[in-house]
């Protein structure tokens, strides 16, 4: 906790909707710590650690995933819902990569940034209290149930499943070649 809530409820801070000033909301509730802060920090560390694997192709796939994810977002009775399109992009990235395999943990950051873009864009377009003032209030607020927490887990699973599928495909192809006497038919 940064400061007691009564401190921020004083008249001196009334109607001060400033993202830099209100940043304390991401540090004082377990929902935002679990739903936004932990995945955000982990994604930053992952991108920094695997920056050599983050190529222009990965960036282009991320931008495409962000655009498609934004077009599938809708607000339901339980909050913001998006289609996890990043899973398909990650599967394609993990399958096509030649040489060293696509890093599993990089799928985490890719999926987080895709989900974050939908959250931020929807918050900017449909703020909770006035235009451009409180757009960031709902981002990560659902904690362990938030899309910013769950989407990266789906991303990890997509890369892992694709790598397993690629490995299985290679093994089955080598078995078929052995049974055909070394010729592919």
Helices and strands as residue ranges (DSSP letters): H 5-8, G 11-13, G 21-26, H 30-32, I 33-37, H 38-49, H 56-71, E 74-76, E 79-81, H 86-96, H 104-125, G 143-145, H 147-179
